């Protein structure tokens, strides 16, 4: 079970396709600990991603689930269909070998994003399984980290 928002840009064979995956509790941004995550909502985040993608000629799908298995399923479904993945797995970053294995299995260029900097928070947040499958980590840049990740994938992979 997951929430997917897909905004196709002009249909062209050479469009970059990026899948943005948000994990547990990311849908509560703006409500959950606003002193850490800010007051902008998840809808604001999705709009910002879609607006930037449209401007850059990127086909983007934004997927969010609080269920680990749904995230694994969506990563596997991206195989052969997606040029790049941006993932903010939320707390699954610190616990999920299953998501790590799914990312490794599909071998799609992946950038990890965190709105805050987990390394500056509680000790348990310094454990990061997903980083092993990601070529870049952007942390502590707020929502702009997602834009940086899209730009990075587009610029560094000729996709």
C-alpha positions, 0 to 999 in steps of 0.5 A, a space after each residue: 500500500 502506497 501513495 503515488 503521484 505521477 505527473 508526466 511531462 511532454 511524452 517523449 522517448 528521451 525524457 528522464 524518468 525519476 522515481 522519488 520514494 518517501 518512506 515512513 512518516 514522510 507524509 506527516 511532514 509539516 505536522 511531525 516535529 515542525 521545529 525539525 522538519 519545518 511547517 511546509 506540508 507533504 503536499 508542498 514537497 510533492 508540488 515543489 518536486 513536480 514543478 522542478 521536474 516539469 521545468 527540467 523536462 523530467 518525468 517524475 513519480 513521487 511514491 510514499 508508503 509507511 510499509 517497508 514491503 510496499 517500498 521494496 515492491 516499488 523499487 523492484 517495479 522500477 527495474 528497466 522503467 526508471 533512470 534514477 531513484 531518489 529515496 528518503 526512507 525515513 526511519 527505514 534508513 536505520 533498520 531496513 536491509 530489505 530496502 538496501 537489498 532491493 536497491 542493490 538488486 535493481 542497480 538504478 542510480 540512487 541518491 539518498 535524501 534526508 530533510 534533516 541531518 540524521 548524523 546530528 540527531 540521536 545516536 541510532 539515526 547514525 546507523 544507515 543501511 541504505 547508503 551502501 546502495 546510494 551513490 550520493 547522500 544529501 542531508 540537512 538541506 530541507 526540501 531543497 535536497 530533493 531538487 539537488 538530487 534530481 539535478 545530480 541524477 540528470 547531470 551525472 548520468 546523461 539520463 
